Amino acid sequence: MAPTRTRAPLRRVASPVARWLGELSPAQLERIVARRCPPGQPSTDLEELAAILASPRALGPVLVGLDTGARQVLEAVLVAGDGTPVEQVGRLLGGPAGAPGGRSAASAPGWGGGTAGSDLADALGRLEEAALVLAEGGVVRLVGAALAQLPHPAGLGGPAESLHARTNADFLRRILRNLGVTPKRGNTRAGLLRDVVGAIGDPSVLASVLKGGPKGTEGLAAAARDNGLLQFSGAYYHLQDREPLGWLVNRGVLVGASWSVFEMPRETALALRGGRLFPELALRPPALVPGPEAAVGQVEAAAAEAAQAVVARLAGLLEVWQRAPAAQLKDGGVGVREIRRVAKALRVEEREAATLIELADVAGLLGVARPGDAVMPSEAADGWLDADLAERWRALVEGWVGCDIHLSLAGAIATNDKPIPALLPTAHPAVGGRRRAVLETMAAIPAGQVPTRESLSARLEWAHPTLLAGGPAPPSVLVDWTLGEAELLGLAAGECLSAAGRALLDEGPQAAAAVLALRLPPLRSTFVIQPDLSAVAPGRLAAAVRAEMELLADVESTGAATVYRFGEASLRRALDAGRSAAQIESFLSEHAERGVPQALSYMVADLGRRHGTLRSGRAASYLRSDDPALLGEVIATRRLAGLGLRTLAPTVAVSEREPAEIVSALRAAGFLPAAEGPDGALVLERPAPTRARHRLRPVSAGSAVPTFSGSSRGVGFQDVSALAELAEILGLSDLSDLDLDDLEEDDLDPDDLEEDDLEEEDVDLEDPVGDAGTGRPTHIAKSRPEVLELLEDASEEDWMVRLSYVDSRGRESQLVGGPVAAGPRRVILAVWPNFASKELVTSRIAWVRVLTEAEEENQ
C-alpha cells in the first residue's frame, strides 16, 4: 500500500520529489534512506536527498530488491513515460479486450490476462515506498532522470522514431511501398517517418507482412517480439526479401542496430503482443500451498539430528583424505573418482559427498601443501576435530554464510552431461543474498505451517527475480540447492526453519550454535556392545571416549546414535598406536553398559597375544621372533620369497628390504608383525598427519576463517546491495546499461581478451637481469605449478608481475599488472596502465616473473 503521509512544517523546497519527501514521516524517510542511499551518504537536507535518489548510484540496491509485481509495474511506467495516467499503466499491463485496429489479443498466443485495480495500487505503493515513482492525482512520475534511461523495459526495443533516426527518405519510401501503404503525410522525410511508424504499429498491416513473408518469418518476428533485440553470428550486408531477416528489415519491422544486431521497434512489438506488455501478470505473490503437517518438536529433532550427522560426516571426510589425499584434476578441482571414494566411505550419495567436500573447504578444513598438489586436511582441521560438537557446527555455518559459492553446484550434471568437479575456483557474488532471501522467506511462515517445496520456490522466484537471475542454474534449481544446503546443516527441516536457523538470521552463527547446543542430547560416556561386535552410542559421546572409540572401531553410521564396528583391522590399528590388549579390555569394560561380549574379549586377547610376536627392524632389515617355528613358517611361505629373508639364528632373519615393506608383506600374507625401533620398543604407527597450509581458493570478503576458541567472529550474510556487486551480477560496467529484462551472468571468454598495448620486451629467460627488491623472487616461472605459486605469492605481497600470455589463436603478448586472484584454471590480473581486470586461462601463461621495485616505480 502507499505510505501514509503526515504533514509537517518545512521550509520551501523547489522540486516535486523534495516536496513529497517532506510529507513523509521520519520512519518512512529512514526506510528510504536505508534502501536507496549508498553507505556514508545519508542526508537530512530534502533537496540533497532528492538529488541522491535521482542518481544512478542509488538505483542499484533497490532494483535488485524489487519483486516481480513491482518490477512489471515499473517497466509499464517506463514504457508509458513519465507523467502517465495510472489508467494507461493499467491498460499496458491488462490490455483492452481488443487491440487497436480490431486485432484480438487471441492472435498473439501467450499474451493475455488482466489486472485488478487493487493489485496495481499495491504494486505502485511498493514502488513509492522504494522512492522509485511518485503517484499523485492519478498520474505516475518517475523519481530521477536516471530511471527513465534504463534500456529495453519489458524486453521491448526502442521507439520507431529513434530507431529510424538515420533512415533516409528513399528507404522510408521503400518501406511504405513494400508494406503496400500510400504516404498520407506528404513526401518529406518527417512525414514519411510518421507514416512508417503508423504502419508498423498497425496489427492488420503486420498480419499481412508476416503472412506474405518467406518460411520462418513468423518465428523470427515472434523472437524479436519477445526479446526486442536479435543477435546474429556474422555480418549482414545485402538483405534480400527471399530471407526472413531481409523481408522484415525491408518492411521496417526490424531495424539494424549494427551489422549483426537487429531491433524491433516498440510500437511493432506492442502490436504483436496484443497491446499487453507481459504474457502473464504477477502483481501479487503466489500462494503458499500447505504441505504435510509437521509438529515443531519434529522439526527441531530432525534439524538437530542433521546437524550432528553433518559434523560426523565432515570428520569422516577428513579421515579419508588424511589417509590418502585427493588428487586434483589437470584443470583444478577433484573429479568423480575422488567424490565416489568419499561417498563410499561415508555411505552417502555422490551429490551429497560433493556438497560435503565443498562445505569442508569453505569452512577452512581443506587445503594443499603447494598449488596443484593433492587436497588434504588443513592445519585448522586438528582444532576443529578437537572442538565441541556445537563449536564445530558453528564453524561450518560460518563458512556457509560467508562464502560466495553454491555448494550444490559440485556434482551437478553440466551441459556436457558430465558431473561438475568439486572444489573448482568458481564464485557467484549473489550467493549470500540468495541464502538470506531463502531463510527470511521461510522465517516469515508461521510456526507449524509447512508449505510445499514447489510453492515455496515459486514465492521466492516472485519475490527475488533479479537476485535469482544470473545462474549458474535456473532460479527454481538455485532455490532447491539453497534449501537442501540449509537442511543438510540443520538450519531447516521439511521446508520449515529451525530455531537455530532463526537465531542465525537474527543474531549470527554464535547464537545459532548456542540454540543448537540446547537441542543436542547430553554427553554420554557409555555405549552398548552388541553380540555381532558392533557398538551403539546413543546421543553424543564425550570427546575423550569418542576419540578412543574411533581408534578401536570403525564408524558405520551416524545420526541420533553412532554405530561402531569392531574388527581385526580396527583393533590392530589400536595396537599399532601403542594400546595393549589389557588397556583395550579395561576401556571397553569401563564404558560398555552391558559388558563386553565374550567373542570380542577373545578377539582382543588373541590379537594382543599375536601382535608383535614378529618384529621388524633395520640391520639392513631384520625379522625376529621368540618362536623359531613361526619364523621358519614365514621363511617357507612362497608368497614372501621376494623379501629375500635369510636366517641368522633360529629366532632372527634379515633382508635387504625396508622394514615397512617387510611389515606390509607379512600382513598381506596373514601374519601380525609389528615394527621395532633401535631400542627394541614398538614403533607407533599413527604419526602426526601432514597438514595443508594453503587454501584451494581465494577467501572472499566476509568469508569465515575458522576459530575454535568459542568466540564468534560475527560473520554475516553477504549482501548484494553494493552497486559494484550489482554490476558484476548483471555483467555491466555502468548502471546506465542496466537491462531489467536481461539479468543473466556472462562468463568471461579468454578468447575475447584485447591485445595489450605493451611492446614486446626482450627477456633472457635463463638469466633475467634486474635489481630485485628485498624478498622478491628473481626467477622466471615456466611450469604450471611454479606459475601458480609465483602468482599466488605476488597476489599476497601486492607485487606486480610481467607475464607472457598465448591466446586461443596462438598469438603471444606480454602483460604487466597485479594478480588479484590465482587458481588452477583462471587468473584475474589488474592490467597496467589502467588496471582493468582481465581473466586469463592459467594453462596459456607461458612464463611469469615478479617486477623489481625499480621496474614498478617506472611503470
N, C-alpha and C positions, 0 to 999 in steps of 0.2 A: 504494500500500500504506500501511497505518497506520504512523505514525512509530515508530521504535524508542525505547523508554523506558529511561532509566538512572536508578537510584535515587541520590539524593544527600541527605545530612543537611541538613534545612532546619528553620526554625522552624515552630511550629504555625500553620496557617492555617485560616480558617473555611470559605470557600466551596469547592464541588467543583471549580470551574474553576481556582481558585488552586492547589488540591492537584494537579490534573492538570498545570498549568504547572510545578510544582515537580519533576515526574518527568521532564521533558524535558531533553535535552542542551543545552548552550549554543548549539550550532549551530542546533538546532531552534528555540530561543527567538529567536535572531537573525532567522531567516526569518519567524517570526510577527510580530515587531515591524516588520520591513520591509514586510510585506504589509498589516498591519492598523492600525498606529498612524499617526495624522496626523503630518506633519513637525513636529519640535520637541517631540513628546510621548512619546518612548521612556521606559520606566520599568524600574528594576531591582527595584522592590517588586512582588511577585507579586499582592497584593491590588489594588494600584493598576492593574497591567496587566490584571487580570481585569475591573476596572470599565471600563477603556478599551475592551476587546473587547466589552463588553456595550452600549456606547453606539451610537446611530445614526450618529454621525460616522465611526466605524471600519468601518462596513459598506460604504460606497460603493466604495472601491478594490477590495475583494475580490469583491464581487458582479459588478462589470464583468469581472473576470478569470476567472470560472467557465466551465468548458467545459460542453457540453450534457449530458453524462452526470452530472456532479456537480450541475448545476442541476436535472435531473429528480429525482435522489435527494433533494436538499434540499427541493424542493417536495413530494415524497411525505412527508417528515418533518413539514413544516409542516401538511399535511392531516391526518396521523395524530395529531399533537400531541406535545408534549414528553413524554419518558419512554416512547415507544412501543417495543415489542419490534422487533428487526430483522426478524423473520418477518412482522410486519404491514406493514412498509415494503415488503418484497418482494412481498407479496400485492397491494398497491396498484399496484406497478409491473408485475408479471407477471399478476396476476389469477388467480382459480381457474378451473378448467375450466368450471364453470357458475356463473353469478351466483346470489345468493340468490333464492329463490322459483322455482328451476328454470329461469330465463331463461338461454338460451345466449348466449355472447358474440357468436355469429354474427348475432344480431338487432340488434347495434349496429355497422353497417358501418364498417370502418376502425379499430375499437378492438379490438386484439388483441395477440398477441405474448407473449413470456415473458422471464424474466430468469434468468441464471445466478448462482449464489451468489458466484463469484469476481469477476464484474463488479460486483456490488453492493458487495462488500467493498473493491474497488479504489476505487470512487467515494466510499464512506464514508471511506476513508483520505485521499483528496484533500481532502474537506471537513474532516477532523480536522486535517490539516496547515495548512489555512487558518484554523483555530480558529473554525469555524462550528458544528460539532457535536462531541459527546463520546460515543463508543461504548464502553461498558464493561458487562460482564456481560450481553451480549445485548440491551441497552437503549440507545436513542439519545436523547441530551439535547441541547437547543439551548443554545448559548453566548450568553446575554444575552436579556433580555426583548424588546429592540427587534426581534430577528429574528422572533419569533413574531407581531409586529404587522404584518408585511408582508402587504398585502391580496391576495386572489384568487390564491393559489397554484394552479398548473396550470390557470389560466383558470376556476376554479370560483367560484361565488358563495358567500355566507356560509351558515352553518348555518341550518337552517329555524327553530329556536327563536329565534335572534337576528333573523331577517328578520320573523318574525311576533310580535315582542315587543309591538307596539302593536295587534295584531289583536284585536278584541273577541270575546266568546264567541258572539254571534249570527252573525258572519261565519264563525267556525270551524265552527259547526253547519251553515251553508250550504255550506261547502266539503265537509264529510263527506257531506251529503245529495247534492250534485252528483256526488261520487265513488261514490255507492252503497255507502258504508261505514257500518255501525252503530257508534255510540260504544260502546267497551268499557271505558273507564276513568272512567266517571261523567260527570256533567253540569257539573262545574266547568270553569273556563277552563283550568286546568293539565292536567286530564285530557283535555279536548277537543284541546288543543295536542299532547299526546303521541300521540293517535290520528291527527291530521293528519300529524304527522311520520312516523309509521309507514306511513301510506297512500301518501304521495307518494314514499316510498322503495321501494315495492313494485313490481317490474317488471311483474307481472301487472296491477295496477291502472293503471299508466301506459300499458300497451299498450291497455287498453280506452279510456282517456281520449283517446289520440291517434287511435285508430281511429274513435271516435264524433264527433270534432270536425268543424267546417266545413272546406272546402277551404283548404289552406295551413297547417293546424295542425301537421302533422308537420314541415314545413320550418321553421316558426318555432321549434318545440321543439328541432330539431337545431341551429339557430343559437345558441340560448341554451345548449344542452348544451356546445357547443364554446367559447363565449366568456364565459359567465357573465352578462354584462350586455348588455342590448339598449337602444339609444338610438333614440327615435322623434322625428321632427320634429313640433312642435306638442304640445299638451297633450291628455290623455285624461281626461274627467270621468265619462262613463257608459259602462261596458264591458259589452257585451251578448254573449250566447252565440252570436249569429249571426256574430261576427267571431272569427278565431283568437286574437287577443290577449285579448279578453274571456273566451272559452272557457277559456283556460289560467289566467287570473287568478282566475276564479270557482271553479276547482278546485285552487288553491294551487300549481300547477306554476310559475307566475310570481308574483312579489310586487312591487308598485310601490314603488320607492325614491324616486320623485318623480313629477310629473305626466307626464313623458315618458321616464323611465328605469325599466326593469323588470329584476328579477334572479331567476335560477333558484336555488332552494335547493341546497346542496351535495349533500344526500342524493339529490335527484332527478337531478341531473346524473350522479352516480356510477352510479346505477341504469341510466340511459340509456346510459352508456359501458360497461356490462357489468362494472362493478367495477374497471375499469382507468383510470388517470389519463391515459395518453397513447396515441394511436393507434399510434405506433411508438416503441420504446425505442432509445436511442442511448447506452448506457452505455460503450461502447468506441469509440475513434476509427475512422473508416472507413479502409480500407487504401489505400495509395498504389499505383495501378496503374502498372506500368512502361510507359514510352513508348519512342519510338525512341532508340537509344543515341547518345550524343554524347561524344566524347573531350574531356578537359579542355582540350587545346590548341585545339580547335574552339570551345569556349565562350569562351575568353579572346580568341581572334581576332575572333569575332563581336561580343563586347562592346566591344572596343577600336575596331572599325570603327563601331559605333553611336555611341560617344562622340564620335568625330571628326565623324561626319555631323551629329549634333545641334548641335554647336558651329558648323559651317559653315552650317547652315540658319538658326540664330539670327542669324548675321551677315548672311545674305541677307535675312531679315525686317527687320532694322534698316535695310538699304539701301533696301528697298522703301518703308518708311514714312518714311524720311528724304526721299526724293524727293517723295512725296505722302502726307502724314499721313492716318490713317484717321479718317473722320467717325464720331462716336458717334451711337447711336440716341437717340430722344427720351427713353426711359426708362433710358438708360445702356447701356454695352457697345457692341460693334461687331457688326454683323449679317452676314448671309450674303454680301452683296456684297463686303465687305472681306475676309472669310475666303476667298472664291473668288479674289480678286485675289492674295492671298498664296499660295494653293495653286498657282495657275497660274505665278507667278514662281518658286516653289521646286520645282515639279514633284512635288508630293506630293498625297495625298488630302486632301479638305476637313477630315475629322475630325482628321488629323494636323496640318494647318495651324492649326486651332483650339487644339489642345493646345500647339503651339509658341508661339502668341500668349500663352496663359496662363503658360507657362514663362518667357517673356521678362519678363512683368510681375512674377511672384513673385521673379525674380532682380533686380528693380530696374532693368531696362533700358528700360522704357517709362514714359511719363508724359504730362502735359498742361501747357500753359502756364497755363491757368486752368480751374477746374471747368467741365465741359461742352464744352471745346474739343476739337479733333481730337487723336488719340493719335499721339505721335511718340517717337523715341528720347529717353531721359533724359540728364541730364548725366553719369551714370555709364557710359553706353554707350561713350563715347570711350575711357575707361580700359580697359573690358572688351575692346574691339576690338584695342587695342594689346598686351594681355597675351599670355602664352604659352598654348598650347592647353590644357595641364593646369590652368593657373590659371583660364582661362575656364570650363572644365568644372566646376571646384570651385565657382565662383560659382553655376552652375546647380543643382548638387546641394544647396548650402546653401539656396538659395531653395526647392527642392522639399521638403526635410525640415523646413524651418521654417515652411511656410505651412499654413493651415487650409482649403485649397481643393482640391477634386477637379479636377485639370486636365482630365480627360477628360469632365467634365460639359459643357464647351463643345462645341457641335456635335452633341451627342446629341439625339435626337428627343424632344420633350416630349409631354405628354398631348394637346396640341392639334395633333399631327402636324407641328409646325414645329421646325426646328433651334434649339437654345438658343444665344443670342448668347454671344460670348466677352467676358471682362472684366466680367461682371456683379458687383455688390457682394454676393456671397454668401459664406458661411463655414459650415463644419461642424466643431465642436470635436473630433470623434473622428478626424479625418483622420490626424493624426500617429500616433496609436495604431494605426490600421489599417495604415499603411505599415510600422511596426516589426513588427507581427504577421506580415505577409506575408513580410518579409525574414527574420525569425527562423525562421519555419517552413521556408523554403527553405534556410536555413543549417543546419538540423538534418538535412537529407537528405545522406547520404554522397556525396562527390565521385564522379562517374561514373554515378550513378543519376539517371535522368530520369523523373519521373512525368508522367502526362498532365495537361493543364490541368484537366480535369473532376475528377479525383481530388484534385488539389492544392486546388482550390476547395472541394470537399466537406470535406476535412480542416480547412481554415481556418474554414469555417462551423461545424463541430462544436466547434472549439477556442475560438472567439471569437464566440459568438452575440450577446451583448449589444453588443460593440464594433461589430459589423457591422450592428446594427439602427439604425433611425432615419434611413435614407435618405442621400442623395437618390435611391437606386436600390436594387433588391433586393440582398441580400448577394452572390450569385454575380456580379452585374454590378460591384459595388464591388471584388471581388477581381480580376476581369478588368481593370478600369481600373488598379488599382494595379500589377498585373503588367505591363501594357502600358507604363505610365509608367516602371517600372524598366528594362524592355528598351529603351525609347527613349533613356534616359540611359546605357545601357551598364552598368548595375548588375547586369543579368541577361541571359541569352540562352537561349532554348529551355527555359524552366522551370528553369534552373539559375542559381544565384547566382554571379556572377563574383568574382574575387579582390578587385576594387575594392569590390564590394558587401559582402563580408565585412569588409573594412577599415572601411567606413563604419559598420557595426554595432558593431564593436569599439572603434574609436578616433576616428571622426568624418570629416568631409569632407576635411580636410587630409591625413590618412593615406590616404584613398581616392585623392586626386589623386596622391599620391606613388606609389602602386601602379600607377595608370593610366599615369603617365609612363614606367614601366619597360616597359609593353606597347606604347607607341607606337613607330612606326618612327623612325629617326634623321632629324634635319633635313637637308634637301637644298637645294641652290641651283640645280639644273638641272632641265630638263624636255625633253620631246621634242615638236617641232612636226611635225604630220602634213601631207601634201600638201593635205588638204581644209581647211587653215587652222585646224585645232584643235590644241590643245596638251595633252599628258597629263603630269601631275606626280604620279608615284607617291609615296606616303608624305606627308610634311609638308614644305612649303616654308618656308624661313627667313622671318621676319616681313617683312623689307625686300623680298625677292623676291616674296613673296605679295602685298604691298600694290601693288607695281608691276604685277604681272600682272593684278590686279583692276582697275587703271586702264586697261590696254591691251586687255583682253579680257573677255568676259562669261563667268561661271561657268555651265557647262552641267550638271554633275553633281558630286557629292561622294561620298566613301567611302574605300576603300583608296587610290584615286587620284582626283585632281581633274582634271576636263576643262574646259578653257577654249576659247572660240571667238572668233577674231579677225574683225572686220568693219569696214566703213567707219564705222559709228556708234561702235564702241568705240575705234577709232584716232583719230577726230575728238575724242572725249572727252579723250584724252591730249594732243592738240594744243591743245585749248581750255584744258587745265590748265597749258600752258606748255612741254610737251615739244616738241622739234624732231624732224624726221624723222631727222636724224643721231643724236640721242640714243636714239631708239627702236631704230634699226637696231643701234647699238652694244650696247644692253642685250640685245636678242634674240641677237645673235651671241655675247655673252659667256656666256649661260646656256642656250642651246639645244644639247643634247648632239650632235645630228646635223646641226647647221647650220640656216640659215633657208631655207625653200623660196623659189624664185625668185618665185613668184606673190605671196608675202607681201612680199618686198622691193620688188617693183614697186608693190604697193598702197601701202606706206608712202611710197615716193618720190613717187608720183603725188599722194597726198593732201597730203604736205608741200609739194609744188610749188604745188598749187592753194589750200591753206589760207592764208587771209589775203590772197589776191590782191585780194579785195573787202574793204574796211574801212568800218565804220560808226562815226560819231561824232556829236557834238552841235554843230549850228550854230544852227538848230533841230536838225536831224539832217543828217548828210551821208553820202554814199557816194562813195568814191574808189577808183580803180584805175589802175595803171600801164598797163593795157591798154585803150585807148579803145574798141576793138571789143567787148570784153566788157561794158564799161559800157553801150554802145549796145544790146547784146543784152538786158541787164537792163531798160532803159527800154522797149524794144519788146515785152517779154513781157506779154501781155494779163492774165494772172492776177496780175501785180504792179501793175496800173494803179491799184489802190486805195491804194497807198503815196503817190501824188502826187509821184513823183520828177521833178525837172526839172534840166536840165543847166546848170551854171555854167561849166564848162570841159570840154574833151574828156575829162579824167580825173576830174571832180568833179561830183556831183549832190547836191541837197539835198531834204529832205522835212520836213513838219510832224509826222510820226510819230516816236515814241520809237525810239531806236537798237535796243532789244531787240526791238521789234515788226518793225523792218526786217530784222534778222538772222534772226528766226524765219520771216518770209515768204520770204526768199531761200532758206533751207534747204529749206523745203517745196517750192519750185519747182525744186530740184535743184542750186542753186549752193552754194558753200562759202565763205561770208563769215566774217569774224572781227570781233569788237568791238575798238574802238581807244579808248584813253584820251586825255586832253587833251595828253599829252606825245608822242603818236604811238605809244606802246607798246601791245602786245596786252593786253587785259583778260582776266585769267584767269577762267574760268567755273566754278570749283569753290570758291565761298566757304565759309567756316566754317558748318556746318549749324546750324540752330536746334535748341535742346535744351529738353526739358520740365523743369520744376523741381518739379512736384508729382506725387505718386503718385496713381494712379487710385483705389486702395482703401486704407483704413487698414491700416498694418502691424500684424499681430497680435503678441502677446507671443511672443518666441522666434524671430520671423522674421529672416532674414538681411538685413543691409544690405551690399551688395556692396563688397568692398575688393579691390584688385588689387596689393597690396604683397608678396604671397607668404605672408602670415601668416594663420593660421586664426583665425576668430572663435569657434571652439568651438561652433558651432551644432549642437544635437542634435534628436532627435525630440521632438515634443510628447507629453506623457503625459496620459492621462485618469484618472490616479489621484486627482486633486483632487475633493473632494466637490462643489464648485460646478460643475465641468465635468460631472460625472455628472448632476447635476440638470438642466443645460442639455441634455445628450443625451437624457434621459428626459422632458424637459418638465415637471419637478416643481419646486415651490417648497420642499418639505420632504421629507426622506428617508422620513418616516413614510408618505408617499403612494406609495412605490415599488411598482410592479406588475411582478413578474418576468415576466409574460407579455404585457405591453403596453408595448413599448420603442420606439415609433415617435416620431420628432421632429415636433412640431406647429409649423407656421408661424404666426407671429403675424398675426392678421387685424386690419387697421386699423379695420374696421367694429366690432370689439368693444371699442374704447378707451372707457374710462369717462369720463364728464364730469368735468372738474376742478372742484374746489370754489372756485377763484379767482373773484372777482367781475369783471365786465366793467370795464375801465379806459378812461376817455376819453382817447384819444391823438390828438393832432394829427399826422396822417401827413405833413403837409408841413413842419411846424416843431416837431419834438419839443423838449421843454424838459427840461433836466436838467443836473446838474453832472457833466460827463463826467470820468472818471478819465484820467490821463495815458496817451496812446496808444490809448485806447479809441475805436472809431468811434462817431459820434453820429448817423449817418444811419439811415433805415429802409429795409431792402432789400425790394423788392417783386418784381422779376423773378426768374426761377428761377436764372440764373447768379449774381446778386447774393446771393440767399438761400443758395445753396450755399457761396459764398466766405465770407460772414459767419459761417455756422455752422462752417465748417472753421477759420476764424481763432479763433472762440470756443472750439472744442474744443482747439486747440493752446495757447491762452493761459489756459485754465481760467476763462473768463468765463461768467457766467450771462446768459441771454437771455430776452426775452419775445417770444412769437410768437402769431400768430392762426392757428388750425387749423380747417379745414372738413371735417367728417366726411362719410361716404358719403350721409348723409341731408340734407346741406345745412346742418347746424347748425354755427354758428361759436362757438368758445370760445377763450379765451386761456390759454396755458400759460406757466409760468415754470420754468426749470430749466437744467441744464448739458448741452450737447451731448456725448455720448460718442463718437459716430461719425456722419459725414455722407457720404452718397453720392447719386448721381443719382436713385436710386429710393427709398431709405429713409433715415430719420434716427432715431437712437436718442437719446432725451432722458431724463435723470435728472430727474424732475419734482418740484419743491418742493411740499409741505414734507417728505415722507418720502423723496424722491429715488428713488422706484420707477422702474424703466426702462420706457419706453413706446416702441414703434416707430411712427413716423409716416411717412405717404406724402409724399415731398418735394413732389410736384405739388399737394398740398392745403394747403400752407403759404401763406397769403395775404400775410403780411409778418412780418418778424423784426427786432428791434433788440437791441443789447447793453445790459444794465443798467449804470448808473453805479455807481461804488464805493459811493456813499451808499445807493443802492437795494439793493445786495447786502447791506450791513450791516444794513438794516432788515428783510430777509426773515426 
